[in-house]
Amino acid sequence: MKIKKAVFPVAGFGTRFLPATKSTPKEMLPVVDKPLIQYAVEEACKIGVEEFIFITHHAKGSIDKHFQENKELHEMLIYQGKNDLADSIKDIGGPNAKFVSVDQGEPKGLGHAIGCAENYISDDEFFVVILADDLIYNKESNVLEQMKKQAEKYGKQVLALEKIPEEEISKFGVVDPESSEGSISYLKGIVEKPSIQDAPSNLAVVGRYLFNKSIFNHIDSENIGKNGEIQITDAISKSINDFIGYTFEGERFDCGSKVGYLKANIALGLANEELSARLKKYIGEIKDL
């Protein structure tokens, strides 16, 4: 299975991080030394993605600029002997990477954002959707590599699943499994942001989707869903037999929340060989505060 395209819905305003996001998109907030959106692009690159489609807002030009080549900066770093830094800013997304921006206009929900990419996806083509807010870290295969493997095995579209605490369940799309086999859930339904009482399970869809173009046949822009938005869960529900759920290996950080964002910085800082020892020392010094 070849997956050459990834869609990134990045049109939101990031109001929970104001004033930091007044002029800087939340996707450009750094975790250690890279912006959130770069982690997402690098994750997609690992499965062979070469075309990166940003569903964006006209005020978010800094995302486009970040992925453009900066020859002057690159040459300066080479001249200064900072080859590692020079390499870190060159060919982000791979040597054949192509970056496309699509203006969503008025944000009308995740289903609407994904629907904006329809003209860029070929018939019968598989593609991934990544919500950069959800930074998912795993030392071995990343979450998209895991999902691609399951799609190839089962011949289905794949939803990334995570067990969610009861008190958080109403924030997610929640699947209704017919049966489970290890990390695989065979699905009979999906519900958008159910109450605790109405949730069919504790398995929620989080931040990663592996679709084929057939999903666009089920995105209904005329009939508004939950919370007055065009929900991708409604489209998935109409073709639920074409999907499996996959409970991935790795840790997810909700970087759309301040606490989740801080946790991501700590966790990835500790995973960084250059920073780990000093950060552990500092954490040990402040643990009693």
Sequence and secondary structure as in RCSB ss.txt:
>XXXX:A:sequence
MKIKKAVFPVAGFGTRFLPATKSTPKEMLPVVDKPLIQYAVEEACKIGVEEFIFITHHAKGSIDKHFQENKELHE
MLIYQGKNDLADSIKDIGGPNAKFVSVDQGEPKGLGHAIGCAENYISDDEFFVVILADDLIYNKESNVLEQMKKQ
AEKYGKQVLALEKIPEEEISKFGVVDPESSEGSISYLKGIVEKPSIQDAPSNLAVVGRYLFNKSIFNHIDSENIG
KNGEIQITDAISKSINDFIGYTFEGERFDCGSKVGYLKANIALGLANEELSARLKKYIGEIKDL
>XXXX:A:secstr
    EEEEE     GGGTTTTTTS GGG EETTEEHHHHHHHHHHTTT  EEEEEE TT HHHHHHTS  HHHHH
HHHHTT HHHHHHTSSTT TT EEEEEE  S   HHHHHHTTGGGS TT EEEEE TTEEEE SSS HHHHHHHH
HHHH SEEEEEEE  GGGGGGSEEEEEEEEETTEEEEEEEEES  TTT S SEEEEEEEEEEGGGGGG  SSS  
GGGS  HHHHHHHTGGGEEEEE SSEEEETTSHHHHHHHHHHHHHT TTTHHHHHHHHHHHTT 
